[in-house]
Amino acid sequence: MTGGASFLTARTFHQLLYAATEPVWIAAFVLRTGSYRPIADSLAEHGLVTEVNPECTVIQRRFTDPDEQSYAVTAVRATGRRPTGKETDGYFHTALHLSRP
């Protein structure tokens, strides 16, 4: 999944995992501007461990304007991450979150 972590909730994943008949893996490319923690916590309730390497990122897209870039830089800093060389260079970046049994 990419882009869904900003509007999908833990409730969505609970419903999907309750319906699963076999173990599942979930790979999510999550924008660095927010937190995946609530979803990772819900996946843990279903026996999935989530791993992420926040330094290894993938470009999602170029910012549409300076206001969007300013928002992203501020939001990334608010999460405790450094936007230098990533969002400061003009692009949204995502980090891969891999959840597995």
N, C-alpha and C positions, 0 to 999 in steps of 0.2 A: 504494500500500500504506500502511496505517497500523497501527501496533502490532506488525508483524512483525519489525522490526529488533531487538527485544529477544530474540527466540528463533530467528530465521533466521540462518544463518551465510554467510560468503563461499562456502562449498562449495555451498550451495543455489543461489546466483546463478551460480556457475561452470557447474553442470549445466544450468540454464535457458538460459544464453547459448550454451553449446555446441550446444544443440538449435535455437537460433534460425536461421531461414533468411534473415531480413531484418534490417536494423539496427533496434534497439529503443531506446526511451526508457523510463526508470524514474523515477517520481515517488514519493518516500517521505516521509511525515510522521513524523519521528523524535522521540521524547521527548527533551527537553533533559537528562535525567538520565544519558544514556549517550553512547557514541561510535558514529558511523556509519563511522568511518575504515576499519576492516577490510573492510567491504563496499565502500566507495568504492574502496579499493585493488584489490580483486578485479575490480570493474567496469572499472577503468583497464586491467587486463590484457587486456580485451576491447575496448579502444579507446573506452571511454566516459569522458567528463569529467564530474565531479560538481561542481555549484555549490550554494551555500547562502547565504542571508542570515539569520544567526542572530538578528538583531534583529526580523525579521518573523516572528511566531509565530502559531500557531492554538491555541485552547484545545481540549484533548482531553476533559477531564472534571474535575469537582470532586473534591477529595480525600475519601476515605471517613472519615478521622479525623485528629486532630492528629499522630499517629505517622507516618502516610503523608506528610503535609505536611512534617514535620521531615526525613524521609528524602529527599524530593525537593529541598528547599532545600539540604541538605548535599551531595547528589549533583551538583546544578547548580553549586554553588560549586567542587566538586572538578574539574569540567571547565574551570574558568576563566571561566565565565559568571556573570552577576549575576542572582539570582532576584527582585530588587526589582521590584515591579509586575507580576510574572507569578506564579511559584510562591508568593511571599509573600502574594499576594492570594487564595490558596485553590484554584488550579487547576493541573493538569498542562498544560504547553504543549509543542507540537511545533514543529519547524522543517522547512520543505520542503527536501528534498535532491533536486535534479533532475540526473539522469545522462543524458547524450545523446552521440551520436556526435560 
